Amino acid sequence: MNPSSSKLPISFSIDKLQKELAICEDNLWTPHFNTNRYEGNWTSVSLRSQSGLINDITSFANAEYKNTDLLDRCPYFKEIMDWFECEKEAVRLLRLGGGSEIKEHVDNDTSYEDGFFRIHIPIITNPEVFFYVDKKLVPMKMGECWYANFQLPHSVANKSTEPRIHLTLDCIRNDWSDKLFAEMGFDINYTHQEAPYSDEMKQQIIAELSLNPSEAGAKIIANLLAE
């Protein structure tokens, strides 16, 4: 099995990341739509979304995504996106408020083996933020660049009084990323056995997709109901 998380061989300017975050602070931060998954304050701003709107923070696979107007004002974030020579889906800023917690959960079809990889780049964080993937602490520091397999159980607890803010990129696997991940020690030919969704998990996925209707979401719902 491949690592549950791994630091990429690239880091980014903390100063530039935080300067562009200041541009985004003037925009409305939208609460995460799945209120069952967290306690406290978990909000987001989109740089790339399905609708092209800043407050559209959903992230569903196999959908079309567009850059938002906010990205035009953030050239360094765009430079970071362009470093990844692959197709990008959702690109967001995720803020977890001080004293807030994201409960342990799984995000389906979000492992490298599924043809997808989610990247986290901490912009503001501190030692009192505890990010666990598969029960293992992931020690992300500001400016670093991390992949994690969010198909596995994961959770985050911000035990400080300050917000934790990450830039996240949802990327589609290709030959370029295969070369990168192979150099990081991944077995790019590894495949995992997919367990069937429980009825409870199906209902949870359907409920989330129904909050923001789309053609892609309707197809996923139809497939889940047909199983």
C-alpha positions, 0 to 999 in steps of 0.5 A: 500500500502507498503512503497515507500522506507524503510531502512533495519535493517543492515548497512555496514562499510563505510571504507571498502566500500570506500576501495573497491571502490578505487579498482574499480576506475581503471576500465572503468566506462560505461555511462548509455545507456538511455541518455534520462533519465539523464543530466550530468554524470551517469556511472556504473561498473558491479560486476555481469552482464548478460555477466559477463563483467564489462562494461555490465551495463544493468539490465533486469528481468528474465535473467541469470547473472554472477559474473564479474572478478572485484568481485573477487578483492572485498571481502567486496562487495561479503560479502555484496552480501552474506548477502542477502540470495536470488538470485541476478541479476545485481550488480553494482556501480552507479556513478552520477557526481556532478551537474548531474541529473537523470530525473523522470522515472519509472522502470517497474516490480521493486517493492517487489510486483513484486517479485523483490527488488533493494537495494541501499547502499551509498558509497559516498554521501552528503546532496546536493544529493536529491533522490526522490521516489513517490515525497518523499525525501529518506534520504540515508546516507553512509553505510546504506542499503535501498529498494525503489519501483522503479515501482513508479516515482523517480529521483535524483539530485546531486547538489554538486560538488562531485560524488555520488556513490552507490552499488546496488543489484537487488534481487529476492524475496523469503521466506528469504526476505519475513521474512525480509520485514515482520519484516520491516512492509511490508504486504507481501500479498499485490498485486498491480493492473498492469496498461497496458503499454502506447504505448510510454512506450512500445516503450521506453522499446523496445528501451532499450532492443534493445540496448543490445540484449539478448534472454530474451530481445527478449521474452519481446519485443515479448510479448510487441508487442503481447499486 
